[in-house]
Amino acid sequence: MSIRFDDRVAIVTGAGNGLGRTHALGLAARGAKVVVNDLGGARDGTGGSLSAAQTVVEEIKAAGGEAIANGANVTDYAQVEAMVAQAMETWGRVDILVNNAGILRDKTFAKMDLADFQTVIDVHLMGSTNCTKAVWEIMRGQGYGRIAMTTSSSGLYGNFGQSNYGAAKLGLVGLMNTLHLEGAKYDIRVNALSPVAGTRMTDDLMSKEVVDVLTPESVSAGLLYLVSEDAPRRTILAAGAGGYARAIITETPGVYLKPEDQTPENVAANWAAIIAADGAEEYTMGGQQSMKFVGEAAKALGLDIAR
């Protein structure tokens, strides 16, 4: 199976460097017309210049592809709307959105200024929301769309000094889960990439030996599948150094306590059974959890509750 993007139009945010750059180059190499978006700011989000995005556009054109540069700030919805309008005016459609733009403002929670917490939320979570909102009706109208969020192990599992980043990144998983449900009948497939790569975002965090194996290209291979025609749905793909895995949120079967036994002491007494992983399930919508709990209660109490 050869994955191609001929006649598809893609928007990649934060595409002037690192992962965004290799995402954009990979899409273009396989036939996509690409909007290379980059504010051109520093790693912490300050400053701005279109030069990084334009450099990637020139790389794509030199290889025979089609691309345009855009410097929209993803936190500004009016700028995002103008970016999408530019894509529509140039090529008439938007098929793929890769929400990759991000910044870092790491500090322990005790030392973090709330403004830095909010700024990271605004760029990662609201930036992705803004871009997705701006293309959503276009994709619904086309009956086709592929959207990739960029989550992180910091959000899925936690990372010291990244409370702002982790909160934003796990928020994107929640956004993916709901948009998957709302976009399904329009063939809008929404997935999330959890990457680890040697980029300027990790410049001072990893040794050269580690960075050398954590190539952005290895991560982009996974991203290209997530936005392909035969893409999966509602999947968190972890990727790094040539390794690919699926991250899954599951829920244990747990226990049922009768009304008279529903005390914190009995929760503590049953803790081992509550957290036992045997029989854990992946749910695809929040109502399944409610159905489980209500069903167990109805069975134990002999109630006839229509689901």
N, C-alpha and C positions, 0 to 999 in steps of 0.2 A: 504494500500500500504506500503510495507516494502522497504526501501531504502538500497541497498547493493552495495558494490564496489568489489565484488569477481572478481579476475583476472584483476583488474584495477591497474595501477601503478600511483602513485601520487608524485609530488614534492611539498613540502611546505617550503617556505623560511621563515627565522626568526622563526624557529619552536622549538628553545631551551627553550623558556619561553612564558608565557602569552597566547595570542590568537593562535599563531602559534603552540604552544604545544598542546592545546586542539583541534585544527583543525587536527593535525597529529594523535593524539590519537583517535579521533572520526572516522577518515577515516580508520585507522587500525582496530578498533573494529568492523567495518562493512565489513572487508575483503580486503581492499586495501593494496598493498605493497607500503611502503612509504619511500621516500628519505627525511630524516629529515635534512634540511639545516639550519645551523646557524653559523655565523661568530664568535659568542661568545664574542662580544664587549659590552661595556657599553651602557647606554641609548643614549649617544651622538654619538655613533659609534666608539669610540676609543677602542683600545685593541682588543684582539681576542683569542679564545680558543675553541677547539672542544668538551670540556667536557659537555657543556649544551646539545648539539645535541646528544651526546653519551648516556647521561642519559635518554633522551626521547626514544632513540632506545632500551635501556635496558627495559624500562617500557613496550614498545610494545611487545618485545620478551617474557617478563615474562607473558604477557597476551595471548601468543600463536600466536602473529602476526609476520609479516616479515617487517624489516626496515633496512636501512643503514644510517649512519651519513655522512654528507658532510659539510665542512667548507668553501665553496666558498664565496667570496665577490661578491655580486650581481652587484657591479659597475665595475667589471673586467670581460669583455666578455669572455676572454680565460678561466678563472676559471669557469664561468657558462657553457661554452661548455663542459668542462671536467666533470662537475657535471652531465650534461645530458648524456654524453657518459657513465658515470658510471652506470646510471640507465638503459641505453640500453644494456650494457654488462651484467648487473645482471639479468634483467627481459625481455629485448627485446622490450619494448614499453614504451611510456609515454602517459597516458590518461588524467591526471589531473594536472593542475598547479595552485597553490595557491600563488599569489604574496602578501606576508604578511610582508616581512622584512622592517623595518623602523627605523628611529632615530628621535630624537627631538633636536633642537638647538634653543630654543625659546628666542626671544628678540623683542622689538618693532622695527619697520622698521628703525626708526631714529638711533637706537643704533646698529643695526645688521651689522656685517661685511659681505661683499659680498661673502667672502669665505664660511661662514656658510650658506648663502642662496644657493650657488651652491652645497654644499655638501648634503644638504637635497634634493634638486632637483635630484642630482645624485643617491642617494640611493632609494628614493621612485619612481620617474618617470623613470629615466634611468635604475635603477635596475630591475623594472618590465618589461621594454622594452627589456632589455638584455635577461631575462629569457624567455619571450614570443617568442622572435626571435629565441632562441636556440631550442625551441620545435615546432615551427610553421610548418616547413616542415615535421616533423615526424607526426604531427596530420593531416596535409593535406593528406599525403600518406596513413594513416590509415583510413581516412574518419571519424574520430572521435576525438573530443577534448573538454575538459571543462576547461575554464580559469576563475579565479576569481581575479579581481583587488581589492585592499583595498583602498577605498576612505575615506572620513571623512566629518563630519558636518562642520569642519573647512574650507574645500574646497567648500562645497556646499553653506554654509551660512556665512563664515567668523568667525574668532576668534582672539581676541586681542593678539598681540605678536606672531602670527603664520603666518606671510606673506609668509615665505618660505614653510612651511608645507602645508598651504592652497593652494598655487599655484601648488605645486606638486600633491596634492590630487585631485584637479579639473582637472588637466592635464590628470590624469588617466581615468576620465570619457570620455574625448575626445578620448583617445586611445581606450577605450572600444567601443565607438560608431562606429568608423571606422573599427576596427577589426571584430565587429559583421557583418558588411556588407561584408567584404572580406572573412570571414570564413564560411558564411552561407551554401554555397553549399557543403562544406566538413563536415558538421555537427560539426563545431567548435562553441560552444556556449560560449559567453563571457559576464560575468556579473560583478557587483561591489558590494562589501559589505561596508556599512558605519556603523562601529561598535562603541559602547561605552561600555567599560568594565573596571573593576578594575584590572589593570596590573601594572608592574613596570613603564610603560610609564605614568601612572597617579598617581603614589605613593604619590606625594606631592601636588596633585591637588584636592583630594577628601577626605572626612571624612571616617572613618571606617564603619559607618552605611550605607553610600552610596555604598562603595566598596562591602559590603557584599551582596547587591542585584544585583550588576553589575557583575555577574559571567561570566567568559570567556566561560563556557560551554553553556550558553544561547545564546551567539552569534554564537558559532560554530554550533549549531543546524541549524541556517539559512544558514551558509556557506555550510554545507553538502548538503542541497537542491540545492544550486546554482551550485554545481559541479556534481549533480546526472545525471543519464541517461535521466530523464524527466525534466531536468533543464529548466528554462525560458531562454529568450534571451534578451540581452541589458537591463538588469534590475538593478536598484540601490536598494538594500535591506538594509534598516536601521534596526539595531538590537541592543537591549540592555535591560537588566533587565527583560527579558521575553516579551518585546514588539517588534513587527515586523511591518514595514511599508515600502511602496514604495515611494522613492523620485523621482519626475518627473520634468523635465524642460519643460515648456510650453511657447507658444508665443501667445500674445493677437492678436485679429483680426486687431487692429490698425485702421488707417484712410488712405485715399488716398487724396493727395493734387495735384491739377492741376499744370502744369509747372509754370504758372505765380504766383502760391500761395506757391511755395516751398521755403519759407524763414524761418529763425530761429524764427521770430516773430510769424508766423503761426504755427510752431511746438509748441511753447509755448502756443499759444491760444487754441490749440487742445489737450493739454497734458492730460486732464482728459479722453478724449476718447481714446487716444493712450494707456494709461495704464489700461483701464477698463478690468477687468478679464473675464467678461461674454463672453462665446464663445471661450475662450483660448483653443489651441490645442497642443497636443504633436506631434512633428515631429520626424521621424525616419531617416531622411537624410537631409543634408544641402540644397539640391536642392529644397525641398518643400517650403522653405522660398522664394527662388528666384521665383518659380512658382507663389506663392501667390502675390508677389509685381508686377511682370510683368503682371499677369492676371488682376489685378485690374486696372493697367495703361491702358492695352489694351482695357478693357471694357469701361473705362471712355473716352478714346480718339477715340473709334470706330475703333481700329486697328485689323487686322486679323493676329495674331501672332501664328504660329504653335508652340506647346509646345513639 
